[in-house]
């Protein structure tokens, strides 16, 4: 995405001995062939996943697989024996991030379990711990039973556009939902008045700086603070966030001066940590392309053809996160009025909820990046206010400022999603995306500027109550369950006490509308549709009869 710089300090002394050493020992993502002879087992996931992470999989019928297993410790030990420095491991990609000289790398490549190097290139030649600066960013369970009147201050308009205050009045304020935020730093977040409640209530559950490799995320850039405030702030009369009673994990994944694929790997590592922790939502206002904000080394640059949801490191990581049942919400980017124009990775992933920017009147903000993806997928998915968005700053004890960008539209949608996730806990992340899209103000005419438009909490609730309510409880409603989602082998349609309508036709379609499978059923209460033969990706299930046509999205693992 476009790189916004609000200040730059160039200091000759940055070339320290540590930096020079790092230049001699570049970083690589070393990939392994397998996880054979691992001491871990999918039968005992509690050894490597939290109770919350296991519960999310069980709730959405997502199996624990070998992809979830940690990297084989024996492989890691063998890499260390070469003299290379192991920075981190990645279970989803099955590998290690190392700093290695050429001789050490050669020794690693001779190990029997070695498979290859990600991109066949080093990730970075500069150690992130020695390079401060400014990041590439996309922009300058209990319910309360009593009604509550909140003075939203300057944040009222942007939240009211989504219908958030009506949910707050019902006591739905994000309780029990865990949101992970990936950004460039959260400057002084632990010292500011409008976030004091988070720390008093101990609702910041985890922090980590994947650039400096420590737990302090409060001494870096303030962009993540701006984003966090849009969801979490609570200082009536000044700032109120969309889901201010949610819990949070704060991760710094952006190196603020060096632009390398290591930042993508940091995103991957943060996503794995979020998954293990049991996060429900990932909010990411980051993106990677080539035009304006290229990588330091041209060989790393991506092209529009790479924006296909499957090529970049960060997009592959986001795909896995979505398939683990996490709702990944990502900014579309701010290149709409630039030569590049298009969304960037990981906004190119089918199952990621991508957010564009609007004015308060819901019209398109010209800087908001547009679709489609390189493989023809319509993006963004939804939109929120991204012009003059009210966010928190780190001045003094903290106050309100305004900013422009899809970065600040994105957390509004993540906050709304958290509220709906709290209220309707049986919905999967992909079902929630579908509901948010269909509640958008231009749901009947989606496009590649704003997708389905600005969602409405009221319309979203109507859709959920009509289509995802308890079985047999809604006469005249659609009254069925669709599960699992994501799916691996077969997707199940289960009806309630009364069939939807005799003579249903079920069709599996590609996102371009091609019919891949058709089944005609009459009054069966349970229908299993085989999808094992389909390639992984996003698909549509269309249910048709003489009265209705309904279409639902699902993801094939």
C-alpha positions as CSV (number, residue, x, y, z in Angstrom):
1,X,0.0,0.0,0.0
2,X,1.0,3.6,-0.1
3,X,3.6,4.6,2.4
4,X,2.7,7.7,4.5
5,X,5.5,9.5,6.2
6,X,4.8,12.1,8.8
7,X,8.4,12.6,9.8
8,X,11.8,11.2,9.1
9,X,15.0,11.2,11.2
10,X,18.2,10.1,9.4
11,X,21.0,9.3,11.8
12,X,24.4,8.1,10.5
13,X,24.9,6.3,13.8
14,X,22.2,3.8,12.9
15,X,24.8,1.7,11.2
16,X,25.8,0.0,14.4
17,X,27.8,-3.2,14.8
18,X,24.6,-5.1,15.2
19,X,23.2,-3.7,11.9
20,X,26.5,-4.6,10.0
21,X,26.4,-8.1,11.5
22,X,22.8,-8.5,10.3
23,X,23.8,-7.4,6.8
24,X,26.4,-10.2,6.9
25,X,23.9,-12.7,8.1
26,X,20.6,-12.1,6.2
27,X,17.3,-13.5,7.3
28,X,15.7,-16.4,5.5
29,X,12.4,-18.3,5.9
30,X,13.6,-22.0,5.7
31,X,10.8,-24.5,4.8
32,X,10.8,-28.1,6.0
33,X,9.5,-31.1,4.1
34,X,7.3,-32.5,6.9
35,X,6.5,-32.8,10.6
36,X,7.4,-36.4,10.9
37,X,8.2,-37.9,14.3
38,X,6.8,-34.8,16.0
39,X,6.3,-35.1,19.8
40,X,3.0,-33.2,19.2
41,X,-0.3,-34.8,18.1
42,X,-3.6,-33.6,16.7
43,X,-5.2,-35.8,19.3
44,X,-3.8,-33.6,22.1
45,X,-4.2,-30.0,20.8
46,X,-4.1,-28.6,24.3
47,X,-0.3,-29.0,24.2
48,X,-0.1,-26.2,21.5
49,X,-3.4,-24.4,21.4
50,X,-5.2,-22.6,24.1
51,X,-8.6,-23.7,25.4
52,X,-10.2,-20.7,23.6
53,X,-8.5,-21.7,20.3
54,X,-9.8,-25.2,20.6
55,X,-13.3,-24.1,21.5
56,X,-13.4,-21.8,18.4
57,X,-12.6,-24.8,16.2
58,X,-15.1,-27.0,17.9
59,X,-17.8,-24.3,17.7
60,X,-17.4,-24.0,14.0
61,X,-16.6,-27.7,13.3
62,X,-13.1,-26.9,12.1
63,X,-10.7,-29.9,12.7
64,X,-7.2,-29.7,14.2
65,X,-4.8,-30.8,11.5
66,X,-1.1,-31.4,11.1
67,X,-0.9,-27.8,9.9
68,X,-1.6,-26.8,13.4
69,X,1.2,-28.8,14.9
70,X,4.3,-26.9,16.0
71,X,7.5,-27.3,13.9
72,X,9.4,-30.4,14.9
73,X,11.7,-29.4,17.8
74,X,14.4,-31.8,16.5
75,X,14.5,-30.0,13.1
76,X,14.9,-26.6,14.9
77,X,17.7,-28.0,17.0
78,X,19.5,-29.3,13.9
79,X,19.3,-25.9,12.3
80,X,20.7,-24.3,15.4
81,X,23.6,-26.7,15.3
82,X,24.7,-25.2,12.0
83,X,25.4,-22.0,13.9
84,X,22.5,-20.1,12.3
85,X,20.4,-18.0,14.7
86,X,16.8,-19.1,14.9
87,X,14.5,-16.1,15.2
88,X,11.1,-17.8,15.1
89,X,9.2,-20.8,13.9
90,X,6.1,-21.0,11.8
91,X,3.8,-24.0,12.1
92,X,1.4,-23.0,9.3
93,X,4.3,-22.7,6.7
94,X,6.3,-25.4,8.6
95,X,9.6,-23.6,8.8
96,X,12.0,-21.4,10.7
97,X,13.1,-17.8,10.3
98,X,16.9,-17.7,10.7
99,X,19.8,-15.3,10.4
100,X,22.5,-17.3,8.6
101,X,25.7,-16.7,6.8
102,X,26.2,-18.4,3.4
103,X,28.2,-21.3,4.9
104,X,25.5,-21.8,7.6
105,X,22.7,-21.6,4.9
106,X,24.6,-24.2,2.9
107,X,24.7,-26.5,5.9
108,X,20.9,-26.1,6.5
109,X,20.3,-26.9,2.9
110,X,22.1,-30.2,3.3
111,X,19.8,-31.3,6.2
112,X,17.6,-34.2,5.1
113,X,14.3,-32.5,6.1
114,X,15.1,-29.2,4.2
115,X,12.6,-28.3,1.5
116,X,13.5,-24.8,0.3
117,X,13.6,-21.1,0.9
118,X,10.6,-18.9,0.7
119,X,10.9,-16.9,-2.5
120,X,14.4,-18.3,-2.9
121,X,15.7,-15.0,-1.4
122,X,16.6,-13.6,2.0
123,X,13.8,-11.9,3.8
124,X,15.8,-8.9,4.9
125,X,19.4,-7.7,5.1
126,X,18.7,-5.3,8.1
127,X,18.0,-6.4,11.6
128,X,14.7,-4.9,12.6
129,X,15.9,-4.3,16.2
130,X,18.3,-1.6,15.0
131,X,16.2,0.4,12.6
132,X,13.6,2.8,14.1
133,X,11.5,4.9,11.8
134,X,8.0,5.1,10.3
135,X,5.9,2.3,8.8
136,X,4.1,1.6,5.6
137,X,0.5,1.8,6.6
138,X,-2.9,2.2,4.8
139,X,-3.8,5.6,6.2
140,X,-2.5,9.4,7.6
141,X,-19.5,-12.7,27.1
142,X,-22.0,-11.4,29.5
143,X,-24.5,-8.9,28.3
144,X,-25.7,-6.0,30.4
145,X,-29.4,-5.9,31.0
146,X,-29.8,-2.2,31.6
147,X,-29.9,0.6,29.0
148,X,-27.0,3.0,29.0
149,X,-26.8,6.5,27.6
150,X,-23.4,7.3,26.2
151,X,-22.0,10.6,25.2
152,X,-20.1,9.7,22.0
153,X,-18.5,13.1,21.5
154,X,-17.2,13.5,18.0
155,X,-17.3,9.7,17.3
156,X,-21.1,9.6,17.2
157,X,-21.6,10.2,13.4
158,X,-19.3,7.5,12.2
159,X,-20.7,4.9,14.7
160,X,-24.3,5.9,14.0
161,X,-23.8,5.3,10.3
162,X,-23.3,1.6,11.2
163,X,-26.0,1.5,13.8
164,X,-23.5,0.8,16.6
165,X,-25.1,3.0,19.3
166,X,-28.3,0.9,19.2
167,X,-26.4,-2.2,20.0
168,X,-24.5,-0.4,22.8
169,X,-27.8,0.6,24.3
170,X,-28.8,-3.0,24.6
171,X,-25.6,-3.7,26.5
172,X,-23.8,-5.3,23.5
173,X,-20.4,-3.7,23.7
174,X,-17.9,-6.4,22.7
175,X,-17.8,-8.4,25.9
176,X,-16.1,-11.8,25.5
177,X,-14.7,-11.1,22.0
178,X,-10.9,-11.1,21.5
179,X,-9.5,-8.9,18.8
180,X,-5.9,-9.0,17.6
181,X,-4.6,-5.8,16.0
182,X,-1.6,-5.9,13.7
183,X,0.1,-2.5,13.2
184,X,3.3,-0.4,13.4
185,X,3.1,0.4,17.1
186,X,0.7,1.6,19.8
187,X,2.5,4.7,21.2
188,X,1.7,5.3,24.9
189,X,-1.5,3.3,24.7
190,X,-0.9,2.2,28.3
191,X,-0.8,5.8,29.5
192,X,-3.8,7.5,27.9
193,X,-7.0,8.3,29.6
194,X,-9.4,7.0,26.9
195,X,-7.8,3.5,27.0
196,X,-7.4,3.4,30.8
197,X,-10.3,1.0,31.2
198,X,-8.6,-1.6,29.1
199,X,-5.7,-1.8,31.4
200,X,-7.7,-1.4,34.6
201,X,-9.9,-4.4,33.5
202,X,-6.8,-6.3,32.3
203,X,-8.3,-6.7,28.8
204,X,-5.1,-6.4,26.9
205,X,-4.3,-10.1,27.0
206,X,-1.1,-10.2,25.0
207,X,1.4,-8.0,23.3
208,X,4.5,-8.6,21.2
209,X,6.8,-6.7,18.9
210,X,7.7,-9.0,16.1
211,X,10.1,-6.4,14.7
212,X,12.2,-5.7,17.9
213,X,11.2,-9.2,19.2
214,X,10.1,-8.0,22.7
215,X,6.8,-7.4,24.5
216,X,6.9,-3.6,24.4
217,X,4.6,-2.3,21.7
218,X,4.0,1.1,23.4
219,X,7.3,2.8,22.4
220,X,6.9,2.8,18.7
221,X,4.7,4.5,16.0
222,X,1.2,5.8,16.9
223,X,-0.7,4.5,14.0
224,X,-1.7,1.3,15.8
225,X,-2.9,3.6,18.7
226,X,-5.2,5.5,16.3
227,X,-6.6,2.2,15.0
228,X,-7.0,0.7,18.5
229,X,-8.8,3.8,19.7
230,X,-11.5,3.5,17.0
231,X,-12.5,0.1,18.5
232,X,-11.5,0.4,22.2
233,X,-11.7,4.0,23.4
234,X,-14.1,4.9,26.2
235,X,-14.0,8.4,27.4
236,X,-17.6,9.8,27.1
237,X,-17.8,13.2,25.6
238,X,-14.5,12.7,23.8
239,X,-14.1,9.3,22.2
240,X,-16.0,6.0,22.3
241,X,-14.9,3.0,20.2
242,X,-17.2,0.5,18.4
243,X,-16.5,-2.4,20.8
244,X,-15.0,-0.8,23.9
245,X,-15.5,-3.8,26.2
246,X,-13.8,-6.3,23.9
247,X,-10.4,-7.8,24.8
248,X,-7.3,-7.2,22.7
249,X,-4.0,-8.6,21.6
250,X,-1.6,-5.9,20.3
251,X,1.1,-7.0,17.8
252,X,3.7,-4.8,16.0
253,X,4.5,-6.4,12.7
254,X,5.8,-3.4,10.7
255,X,9.4,-2.4,10.6
256,X,9.2,1.4,10.2
257,X,12.1,2.1,8.0
258,X,12.9,-1.1,6.1
259,X,10.4,-2.5,3.6
260,X,11.1,-6.2,3.2
261,X,9.2,-9.5,3.1
262,X,10.2,-10.0,6.7
263,X,7.2,-7.8,7.5
264,X,4.9,-10.3,5.8
265,X,6.5,-13.1,7.8
266,X,5.9,-11.0,10.9
267,X,2.2,-10.8,9.9
268,X,2.2,-14.6,9.6
269,X,3.8,-15.1,13.0
270,X,1.3,-12.7,14.6
271,X,-1.5,-14.6,12.9
272,X,-0.3,-17.9,14.3
273,X,0.1,-16.4,17.8
274,X,-3.5,-14.9,17.5
275,X,-4.8,-18.3,16.5
276,X,-3.1,-20.1,19.4
277,X,-4.4,-17.4,21.8
278,X,-7.9,-18.0,20.5
279,X,-8.5,-14.6,18.8
280,X,-11.9,-14.2,17.2
281,X,-11.0,-11.2,14.9
282,X,-7.8,-9.9,13.3
283,X,-7.8,-6.2,12.4
284,X,-5.0,-5.4,9.9
285,X,-4.5,-2.0,8.3
286,X,-1.4,-3.2,6.3
287,X,-0.9,-4.1,2.7
288,X,1.9,-5.1,0.2
289,X,2.1,-4.4,-3.5
290,X,4.8,-2.7,-5.5
291,X,3.9,0.8,-6.7
292,X,4.5,3.6,-4.1
293,X,6.1,1.9,-1.1
294,X,8.2,-0.7,-3.0
295,X,10.3,-3.1,-1.1
296,X,13.9,-2.0,-0.5
297,X,15.1,-4.6,-3.0
298,X,13.3,-4.6,-6.4
299,X,13.5,-8.4,-6.6
300,X,10.9,-8.5,-3.8
301,X,8.3,-6.4,-5.6
302,X,4.9,-7.7,-6.5
303,X,2.8,-7.0,-9.5
304,X,-0.9,-6.8,-10.0
305,X,-0.8,-10.3,-11.3
306,X,0.3,-11.4,-7.9
307,X,-2.8,-10.0,-6.2
308,X,-4.6,-13.3,-6.6
309,X,-5.0,-14.3,-3.0
310,X,-2.5,-17.2,-3.4
311,X,0.9,-15.7,-4.2
312,X,2.2,-13.4,-1.5
313,X,3.4,-14.6,1.9
314,X,0.9,-12.4,3.7
315,X,-2.1,-13.5,1.6
316,X,-1.3,-17.2,2.2
317,X,-1.1,-16.5,5.9
318,X,-4.4,-14.6,5.9
319,X,-6.0,-17.5,4.0
320,X,-4.9,-20.0,6.7
321,X,-6.1,-17.6,9.5
322,X,-9.6,-17.4,7.8
323,X,-9.7,-21.1,7.5
324,X,-9.0,-21.5,11.2
325,X,-12.3,-19.7,11.9
326,X,-10.8,-16.2,12.5
327,X,-12.6,-13.2,11.0
328,X,-9.7,-11.4,9.2
329,X,-10.6,-7.7,8.6
330,X,-8.2,-5.9,6.3
331,X,-8.0,-2.4,4.8
332,X,-8.4,-2.1,1.1
333,X,-5.6,0.5,0.8
334,X,-5.3,4.1,-0.2
335,X,-4.1,3.9,-3.8
336,X,-7.5,4.5,-5.6
337,X,-6.3,7.9,-7.0
338,X,-2.8,6.6,-7.8
339,X,-1.4,4.8,-10.8
340,X,-1.6,1.5,-8.9
341,X,-5.3,1.9,-7.9
342,X,-5.9,-1.6,-6.8
343,X,-6.2,-3.4,-3.5
344,X,-3.0,-5.0,-2.3
345,X,-2.2,-8.2,-0.3
346,X,-3.8,-9.6,1.8
347,X,-6.9,-7.7,0.7
348,X,-6.9,-10.0,-2.3
349,X,-7.9,-13.1,-0.3
350,X,-11.4,-14.5,-1.0
351,X,-12.3,-15.1,2.7
352,X,-10.8,-11.9,4.1
353,X,-13.3,-9.1,4.9
354,X,-11.9,-6.1,3.0
355,X,-12.9,-2.6,3.9
356,X,-13.0,0.5,1.7
357,X,-13.5,4.1,2.7
358,X,-16.5,6.5,2.4
359,X,-17.5,10.1,3.3
360,X,-20.2,10.4,6.0
361,X,-22.8,10.5,3.2
362,X,-21.6,6.9,2.3
363,X,-20.2,8.1,-1.0
364,X,-16.9,6.7,-2.3
365,X,-13.7,8.3,-1.1
366,X,-11.5,8.6,-4.2
367,X,-8.3,7.4,-2.5
368,X,-9.8,4.1,-1.4
369,X,-8.2,1.2,-3.4
370,X,-10.4,-0.7,-5.8
371,X,-10.9,-4.2,-7.1
372,X,-11.1,-6.6,-8.7
373,X,-8.3,-8.9,-7.7
374,X,-6.1,-10.3,-10.4
375,X,-8.2,-13.4,-10.6
376,X,-11.5,-11.4,-10.9
377,X,-12.8,-11.4,-7.4
378,X,-14.8,-8.4,-6.4
379,X,-13.2,-6.3,-3.7
380,X,-13.6,-4.5,-1.4
381,X,-16.4,-6.2,0.5
382,X,-17.9,-3.4,2.6
383,X,-17.0,0.1,3.6
384,X,-17.1,2.6,6.5
385,X,-16.2,6.3,7.1
386,X,-12.6,6.9,6.1
387,X,-12.6,10.7,5.5
388,X,-12.3,12.8,8.7
389,X,-12.6,9.7,10.8
390,X,-12.3,10.6,14.5
391,X,-9.5,8.7,16.2
392,X,-7.5,9.0,19.4
393,X,-4.0,10.6,19.6
394,X,-1.1,10.3,22.0
395,X,-0.8,14.0,22.9
396,X,-0.7,14.7,26.6
397,X,-3.2,12.5,28.3
398,X,-4.8,11.7,24.9
399,X,-7.5,13.4,22.9
400,X,-9.4,13.2,19.6
401,X,-8.0,13.9,16.2
402,X,-9.2,13.2,12.7
403,X,-7.6,11.2,9.9
404,X,-8.2,9.9,6.4
405,X,-7.7,6.4,5.1
406,X,-9.1,2.9,4.9
407,X,-6.9,2.1,8.0
408,X,-9.5,4.0,10.1
409,X,-12.5,2.6,8.3
410,X,-11.4,-1.0,8.9
411,X,-11.5,-1.0,12.8
412,X,-15.1,0.4,12.7
413,X,-16.1,-2.7,10.8
414,X,-14.1,-5.0,13.0
415,X,-15.8,-3.4,16.0
416,X,-19.3,-3.9,14.5
417,X,-18.4,-7.5,13.7
418,X,-17.4,-8.0,17.4
419,X,-20.7,-6.8,18.6
420,X,-22.6,-9.1,16.3
421,X,-20.2,-11.9,17.2
422,X,-21.0,-11.3,20.9
423,X,-24.8,-11.4,20.3
424,X,-24.9,-14.3,17.8
425,X,-22.2,-16.7,19.0
426,X,-23.2,-19.6,16.8
427,X,-22.3,-17.7,13.6
428,X,-19.1,-18.6,11.9
429,X,-16.7,-15.9,10.6
430,X,-17.7,-16.6,7.0
431,X,-21.4,-16.4,7.8
432,X,-20.8,-13.1,9.5
433,X,-19.0,-11.7,6.5
434,X,-22.0,-12.8,4.4
435,X,-24.4,-11.1,6.8
436,X,-22.4,-7.8,6.8
437,X,-22.3,-7.8,3.1
438,X,-26.0,-8.3,2.6
439,X,-26.7,-5.6,5.2
440,X,-24.8,-3.0,3.1
441,X,-26.4,0.1,1.7
442,X,-25.7,-1.1,-1.9
443,X,-26.2,-4.8,-1.4
444,X,-28.3,-5.0,-4.5
445,X,-25.7,-3.4,-6.7
446,X,-22.2,-4.2,-5.3
447,X,-19.2,-2.9,-7.1
448,X,-15.4,-2.7,-7.0
449,X,-15.4,0.7,-5.3
450,X,-17.3,0.0,-2.1
451,X,-18.3,-3.7,-2.4
452,X,-21.7,-4.1,-0.8
453,X,-21.4,-0.7,0.9
454,X,-21.8,0.5,4.5
455,X,-23.3,-2.2,6.7
456,X,-26.2,-1.6,9.0
457,X,-26.4,-3.3,12.4
458,X,-30.2,-3.3,12.2
459,X,-30.3,-5.0,8.8
460,X,-27.7,-7.4,9.9
461,X,-29.7,-8.4,12.9
462,X,-32.8,-8.9,10.7
463,X,-30.9,-11.2,8.4
464,X,-29.5,-13.2,11.3
465,X,-32.8,-13.6,13.1
466,X,-34.6,-14.5,9.9
467,X,-32.0,-17.0,8.5
468,X,-29.9,-18.2,11.4
469,X,-32.4,-18.5,14.2
470,X,-33.1,-21.6,16.3
471,X,-34.4,-24.5,14.2
472,X,-38.2,-24.8,14.0
473,X,-38.7,-21.4,15.8
474,X,-39.5,-19.1,12.9
475,X,-42.6,-20.0,10.9
476,X,-42.3,-18.7,7.4
477,X,-38.6,-18.0,7.8
478,X,-35.7,-19.7,6.0
479,X,-35.0,-21.7,9.2
480,X,-32.0,-23.8,8.4
481,X,-28.3,-24.3,9.4
482,X,-25.4,-24.5,6.9
483,X,-22.2,-26.1,8.3
484,X,-19.3,-26.5,8.6
485,X,-17.8,-23.3,7.1
486,X,-15.0,-23.5,6.2
487,X,-15.6,-27.0,4.9
488,X,-13.2,-29.9,3.8
489,X,-15.3,-32.7,2.5
490,X,-19.1,-32.0,2.5
491,X,-21.3,-29.1,3.5
492,X,-24.5,-29.9,5.4
493,X,-27.8,-28.1,5.0
494,X,-30.1,-28.9,8.0
495,X,-33.7,-27.8,8.0
496,X,-35.9,-27.2,11.0
497,X,-39.2,-28.8,11.8
498,X,-40.7,-27.6,8.5
499,X,-38.9,-27.9,5.2
500,X,-38.1,-24.6,3.5
501,X,-40.2,-25.6,0.5
502,X,-40.7,-28.8,-1.5
503,X,-38.8,-28.8,-4.7
504,X,-35.6,-27.0,-3.6
505,X,-32.8,-26.8,-6.1
506,X,-29.3,-26.6,-4.6
507,X,-26.4,-25.3,-6.7
508,X,-22.7,-24.9,-6.0
509,X,-21.4,-21.9,-8.0
510,X,-18.0,-20.3,-8.5
511,X,-17.7,-16.7,-7.6
512,X,-18.1,-15.9,-11.3
513,X,-21.5,-17.6,-11.3
514,X,-20.6,-20.9,-13.1
515,X,-22.7,-23.8,-11.9
516,X,-20.3,-26.5,-10.6
517,X,-22.9,-28.9,-9.0
518,X,-26.7,-29.1,-8.9
519,X,-28.9,-31.3,-6.6
520,X,-32.7,-31.4,-6.5
521,X,-34.3,-32.4,-3.2
522,X,-37.8,-32.3,-1.8
523,X,-38.4,-32.6,1.9
524,X,-35.2,-34.1,3.4
525,X,-34.4,-32.5,6.8
526,X,-30.7,-33.1,6.3
527,X,-28.8,-32.8,3.0
528,X,-25.0,-33.4,2.6
529,X,-23.4,-31.9,-0.5
530,X,-20.0,-33.3,-1.4
531,X,-17.4,-30.7,-2.1
532,X,-14.2,-32.7,-1.5
533,X,-13.4,-32.6,-5.3
534,X,-13.5,-28.7,-5.4
535,X,-10.2,-26.8,-5.3
536,X,-9.8,-24.7,-2.1
537,X,-11.4,-21.3,-2.4
538,X,-14.6,-19.3,-2.0
539,X,-17.9,-20.7,-3.4
540,X,-21.6,-19.9,-3.4
541,X,-24.5,-22.2,-2.4
542,X,-27.7,-21.1,-4.1
543,X,-31.0,-22.5,-2.9
544,X,-33.9,-21.9,-5.3
545,X,-37.6,-22.8,-5.3
546,X,-40.7,-21.2,-6.8
547,X,-40.9,-18.6,-4.0
548,X,-37.3,-17.7,-3.1
549,X,-33.7,-17.6,-4.3
550,X,-31.1,-17.5,-1.5
551,X,-27.3,-17.4,-1.9
552,X,-24.8,-18.1,0.8
553,X,-21.0,-18.0,0.8
554,X,-18.7,-20.8,2.0
555,X,-15.0,-21.5,2.0
556,X,-13.6,-24.8,0.8
557,X,-10.4,-25.7,2.7
